[in-house]
Amino acid sequence: MTDVHTKTTITGLSEPTYRPQNFDYFLVLDFEATCDNETKIRPQEIIEFPVLKINGKTFEIEDEFHTYVQPTSNPKLTSFCTELTGITQHMVDGKPTLDDTMKLFDKWMLSNGFLDGQQSFIFVTCGDWDLKIMLPSQCRHFGFDIPRYFKTWINIKRAFQFVTGNYPKQDLMGMLKSLNIQHQGRHHSGIDDCKNIASILKELAKRQCVFQATGKL
C-alpha cells in the first residue's frame, strides 16, 4: 500500500500533498434508475441525476448539479425502487424529463467553463453502468445524441484496484470499508453515493494515485 504524503501548513497542521493530475476537475456521477425486484422494467429510466465538481488539486467539492428526473415511459415508481433508493413518487412527479435535464446539465457544464476549453475534466463513476449502459440506452430510446463529454470516464473501482492491488468485490461499501472511510448518508441515494465516491477519490489521491481514463464509448 502506498504511503500517504503530507505537508505542514503555517498553522503546523499536516495536510496531504497530491501528485499533479491529468485533469483540472473530476465530475463524480451516480445515476439512480427505475427498478423492480419482480419484473424487468423496459426501458429503465434515470430518476436521479447528481454530479459533484471536484477540484483536481485539492480534491474538495466546489459545485454540485442535482435533480430528480420524471420518468415518462413508466412514470409510476415501484415500491421496491422507493425502498432501495429512498426516492418517492412525489420526488419525481413534476420534475424535468431526461431531455430537459440534459439541457439543464449542459448549461451547468457551460457555466463551469467545461465546454469552452477553459477547464479539463473527466467523469468518475462507481462501475461502468452509468455511462456505458444506462445513459446510452436512454439516449437510444428517446432518440437523442449522447453529448461527447460523457463518452470518457474513470471507473473508481479500477483506480482502487491500481492502488490497493485488489478489485472491490463489494462495490462502494467494500471500498469504503477497505479504505477506512465512514459511509455518508443513504446507500443508493445518488447524491449520497456521489459524496462517498468523492471520499474514495480523495483517499486514493492521498495515496499518490494519478487518475487515468478507464472507460470510453
Backbone hydrogen bonds in HBPLUS format (Angstrom, degrees):
<---DONOR---> <-ACCEPTOR-->    atom                        ^
c    i                          cat <-CA-CA->   ^        H-A-AA   ^      H-
h    n   atom  resd res      DA  || num        DHA   H-A  angle D-A-AA Bond
n    s   type  num  typ     dist DA aas  dist angle  dist       angle   num
A0017-THR N   A0005-HIS O   2.95 MM  12  5.64 159.1  2.00 126.7 129.6     1
A0007-LYS N   A0015-GLU O   2.65 MM   8  5.42 155.7  1.70 156.7 163.1     2
A0015-GLU N   A0007-LYS O   2.78 MM   8  5.42 159.1  1.83 158.4 165.3     3
A0009-THR N   A0013-LEU O   2.96 MM   4  5.60 170.7  1.96 153.8 154.7     4
A0012-GLY N   A0009-THR O   2.93 MM   3  5.27 161.1  1.97 111.8 117.8     5
A0024-ASP N   A0120-SER O   3.05 MM  96  5.10 126.4  2.35 107.6 121.4     6
A0056-GLY N   A0024-ASP O   2.71 MM  32  4.86 151.5  1.79 151.5 141.9     7
A0025-TYR N   A0120-SER O   3.00 MM  95  6.37 142.9  2.14 144.5 156.1     8
A0122-ILE N   A0025-TYR O   3.24 MM  97  6.80 133.4  2.48 141.3 153.8     9
A0026-PHE N   A0054-ILE O   2.92 MM  28  4.99 159.3  1.96 142.8 149.7    10
A0054-ILE N   A0026-PHE O   2.79 MM  28  4.99 161.4  1.83 155.7 160.5    11
A0027-LEU N   A0122-ILE O   2.90 MM  95  6.01 167.6  1.91 143.7 147.2    12
A0124-VAL N   A0027-LEU O   2.83 MM  97  5.81 149.0  1.92 135.8 134.2    13
A0028-VAL N   A0052-LEU O   2.90 MM  24  5.04 143.3  2.04 148.0 149.6    14
A0052-LEU N   A0028-VAL O   2.89 MM  24  5.04 150.9  1.97 136.8 146.1    15
A0029-LEU N   A0124-VAL O   2.92 MM  95  6.05 166.6  1.94 165.1 166.4    16
A0032-GLU N   A0048-GLU O   3.26 MM  16  5.01 152.1  2.34 130.5 133.9    17
A0047-ILE N   A0032-GLU O   2.76 MM  15  5.70 169.6  1.77 142.8 146.3    18
A0048-GLU N   A0032-GLU O   3.27 MM  16  5.01 144.6  2.40 137.2 130.1    19
A0034-THR N   A0045-GLU O   2.80 MM  11  5.39 151.4  1.88 148.4 156.0    20
A0069-VAL N   A0047-ILE O   2.82 MM  22  4.37 159.8  1.86 115.6 117.3    21
A0049-PHE N   A0067-THR O   2.90 MM  18  5.49 166.9  1.92 167.6 172.1    22
A0067-THR N   A0049-PHE O   3.28 MM  18  5.49 147.6  2.39 122.4 131.7    23
A0051-VAL N   A0065-PHE O   2.74 MM  14  5.10 153.8  1.81 157.7 159.1    24
A0065-PHE N   A0051-VAL O   2.86 MM  14  5.10 167.4  1.87 155.2 159.0    25
A0053-LYS N   A0063-ASP O   2.91 MM  10  5.05 177.7  1.91 143.8 143.4    26
A0062-GLU N   A0053-LYS O   2.77 MM   9  5.58 170.7  1.78 167.7 170.9    27
A0055-ASN N   A0060-GLU O   2.98 MM   5  5.57 164.5  2.01 159.7 157.6    28
A0059-PHE N   A0055-ASN O   2.73 MM   4  4.87 142.3  1.87 136.4 146.6    29
A0070-GLN N   A0096-PRO O   2.93 MM  26  5.75 159.6  1.97 132.0 138.3    30
A0082-THR N   A0078-THR O   3.17 MM   4  6.53 161.1  2.21 150.8 154.9    31
A0083-GLU N   A0079-SER O   2.94 MM   4  6.10 158.4  1.98 147.0 153.3    32
A0084-LEU N   A0080-PHE O   2.88 MM   4  6.05 154.5  1.95 149.3 156.1    33
A0085-THR N   A0081-CYS O   2.93 MM   4  5.99 174.0  1.93 155.2 157.1    34
A0086-GLY N   A0082-THR O   2.74 MM   4  4.89 143.3  1.87 131.7 141.5    35
A0091-MET N   A0088-THR O   3.03 MM   3  5.29 131.6  2.27 102.3 115.0    36
A0092-VAL N   A0089-GLN O   3.17 MM   3  5.55 146.1  2.30 107.0 115.9    37
A0093-ASP N   A0089-GLN O   2.97 MM   4  6.09 152.9  2.04 158.5 166.9    38
A0095-LYS N   A0092-VAL O   3.08 MM   3  5.36 165.0  2.11 129.8 129.8    39
A0101-THR N   A0097-THR O   2.81 MM   4  6.00 155.4  1.87 151.7 160.0    40
A0102-MET N   A0098-LEU O   2.83 MM   4  6.04 156.6  1.89 154.4 159.1    41
A0103-LYS N   A0099-ASP O   3.23 MM   4  6.53 149.1  2.33 141.0 149.0    42
A0104-LEU N   A0100-ASP O   2.93 MM   4  6.24 157.0  1.98 150.3 156.7    43
A0105-PHE N   A0101-THR O   2.82 MM   4  6.05 155.6  1.88 149.9 157.2    44
A0106-ASP N   A0102-MET O   2.94 MM   4  6.10 150.2  2.03 139.9 147.9    45
A0107-LYS N   A0103-LYS O   3.14 MM   4  6.43 150.9  2.23 143.6 150.5    46
A0108-TRP N   A0104-LEU O   3.03 MM   4  6.36 149.9  2.12 143.0 151.6    47
A0109-MET N   A0105-PHE O   2.83 MM   4  6.14 156.8  1.89 152.6 158.9    48
A0110-LEU N   A0106-ASP O   2.96 MM   4  6.20 155.6  2.02 144.5 151.0    49
A0111-SER N   A0107-LYS O   2.89 MM   4  6.11 159.5  1.93 148.7 154.1    50
A0112-ASN N   A0108-TRP O   3.11 MM   4  6.29 133.7  2.33 141.4 152.6    51
A0112-ASN N   A0109-MET O   3.27 MM   3  5.25 135.1  2.49  94.0 105.9    52
A0114-PHE N   A0109-MET O   3.03 MM   5  5.36 161.9  2.06 161.7 156.0    53
A0113-GLY N   A0110-LEU O   3.02 MM   3  5.24 163.2  2.05 111.4 114.9    54
A0119-GLN N   A0113-GLY O   3.19 MM   6  5.92 135.3  2.40 159.2 153.6    55
A0154-ILE N   A0123-PHE O   2.81 MM  31  6.16 149.2  1.90 145.3 155.2    56
A0125-THR N   A0154-ILE O   2.89 MM  29  6.24 163.6  1.92 165.8 169.9    57
A0156-ILE N   A0125-THR O   2.82 MM  31  6.00 166.1  1.84 175.0 177.7    58
A0132-LYS N   A0128-ASP O   2.87 MM   4  5.51 147.5  1.98 160.8 170.6    59
A0133-ILE N   A0129-TRP O   3.03 MM   4  4.99 149.8  2.13 123.3 131.1    60
A0134-MET N   A0129-TRP O   2.78 MM   5  5.94 166.7  1.80 162.6 167.2    61
A0135-LEU N   A0130-ASP O   3.01 MM   5  6.15 166.8  2.03 153.9 157.5    62
A0137-SER N   A0133-ILE O   3.01 MM   4  6.00 155.3  2.07 148.0 155.3    63
A0138-GLN N   A0134-MET O   3.06 MM   4  6.30 154.9  2.13 152.0 159.1    64
A0139-CYS N   A0135-LEU O   2.93 MM   4  6.17 163.2  1.96 157.3 161.8    65
A0140-ARG N   A0136-PRO O   2.93 MM   4  6.12 158.3  1.98 148.7 154.3    66
A0141-HIS N   A0137-SER O   3.03 MM   4  6.14 160.7  2.07 143.2 148.6    67
A0142-PHE N   A0138-GLN O   2.99 MM   4  6.20 163.2  2.02 154.4 158.0    68
A0143-GLY N   A0139-CYS O   2.82 MM   4  5.68 119.8  2.19 137.0 150.9    69
A0144-PHE N   A0139-CYS O   3.08 MM   5  5.19 149.6  2.18 138.4 144.7    70
A0150-PHE N   A0147-PRO O   3.06 MM   3  5.82 163.0  2.09 122.3 127.4    71
A0151-LYS N   A0148-ARG O   3.05 MM   3  5.55 166.5  2.07 122.5 124.8    72
A0217-LEU N   A0151-LYS O   2.89 MM  66  5.06 146.1  2.01 137.2 142.6    73
A0153-TRP N   A0215-GLY O   2.96 MM  62  5.28 157.8  2.01 144.9 145.1    74
A0214-THR N   A0153-TRP O   2.93 MM  61  6.25 156.1  1.98 143.3 150.2    75
A0215-GLY N   A0153-TRP O   3.05 MM  62  5.28 159.7  2.10 153.2 149.0    76
A0158-ARG N   A0155-ASN O   2.85 MM   3  5.53 138.3  2.03 119.4 129.8    77
A0159-ALA N   A0155-ASN O   3.39 MM   4  6.87 152.0  2.47 145.3 153.2    78
A0160-PHE N   A0156-ILE O   2.89 MM   4  6.08 155.5  1.95 145.4 152.4    79
A0161-GLN N   A0157-LYS O   3.00 MM   4  6.18 152.4  2.08 137.2 144.3    80
A0162-PHE N   A0158-ARG O   2.96 MM   4  6.23 151.3  2.05 143.2 150.8    81
A0163-VAL N   A0159-ALA O   3.06 MM   4  6.36 153.7  2.13 149.3 155.2    82
A0164-THR N   A0160-PHE O   2.88 MM   4  5.97 170.8  1.88 158.3 161.3    83
A0165-GLY N   A0161-GLN O   2.70 MM   4  4.85 144.0  1.83 131.7 140.5    84
A0174-GLY N   A0170-GLN O   3.31 MM   4  4.48 158.9  2.36 109.4 108.7    85
A0175-MET N   A0171-ASP O   3.11 MM   4  6.39 153.9  2.18 153.0 160.1    86
A0176-LEU N   A0172-LEU O   3.05 MM   4  6.35 164.7  2.08 156.8 160.6    87
A0177-LYS N   A0173-MET O   3.05 MM   4  6.23 163.1  2.08 146.6 151.1    88
A0178-SER N   A0174-GLY O   2.95 MM   4  6.09 161.1  1.98 146.0 151.6    89
A0179-LEU N   A0175-MET O   2.96 MM   4  6.10 151.9  2.04 150.4 157.3    90
A0181-ILE N   A0176-LEU O   2.86 MM   5  4.91 175.6  1.86 148.0 149.3    91
A0180-ASN N   A0177-LYS O   3.14 MM   3  4.98 156.5  2.20  99.6 106.6    92
A0189-SER N   A0186-ARG O   3.16 MM   3  5.54 150.6  2.25 129.7 127.5    93
A0193-ASP N   A0189-SER O   2.76 MM   4  5.91 161.4  1.79 161.9 167.9    94
A0194-CYS N   A0190-GLY O   2.94 MM   4  6.18 150.4  2.03 144.4 152.6    95
A0195-LYS N   A0191-ILE O   3.16 MM   4  6.46 151.8  2.24 140.6 147.2    96
A0196-ASN N   A0192-ASP O   3.03 MM   4  6.37 152.0  2.11 148.4 156.0    97
A0197-ILE N   A0193-ASP O   2.83 MM   4  6.10 155.1  1.89 151.9 159.1    98
A0198-ALA N   A0194-CYS O   2.85 MM   4  6.07 154.8  1.91 147.9 155.2    99
A0199-SER N   A0195-LYS O   3.05 MM   4  6.32 142.8  2.19 136.5 146.0   100
A0200-ILE N   A0196-ASN O   3.06 MM   4  6.38 150.8  2.15 143.4 150.8   101
A0201-LEU N   A0197-ILE O   2.85 MM   4  6.14 160.1  1.89 153.1 158.9   102
A0202-LYS N   A0198-ALA O   2.99 MM   4  6.18 159.9  2.03 145.7 150.3   103
A0203-GLU N   A0199-SER O   3.01 MM   4  6.21 158.3  2.06 144.1 150.0   104
A0204-LEU N   A0200-ILE O   2.91 MM   4  6.14 161.9  1.94 156.6 161.1   105
A0205-ALA N   A0201-LEU O   2.99 MM   4  6.21 149.7  2.08 143.9 152.8   106
A0206-LYS N   A0202-LYS O   2.92 MM   4  6.23 147.0  2.03 144.8 154.1   107
A0207-ARG N   A0203-GLU O   3.14 MM   4  6.47 136.0  2.35 136.9 148.3   108
A0207-ARG N   A0204-LEU O   3.08 MM   3  5.00 127.2  2.37  91.2 105.4   109
A0209-CYS N   A0204-LEU O   3.11 MM   5  5.65 155.3  2.18 141.9 143.6   110
A0208-GLN N   A0205-ALA O   2.88 MM   3  5.00 144.0  2.01 113.2 113.4   111
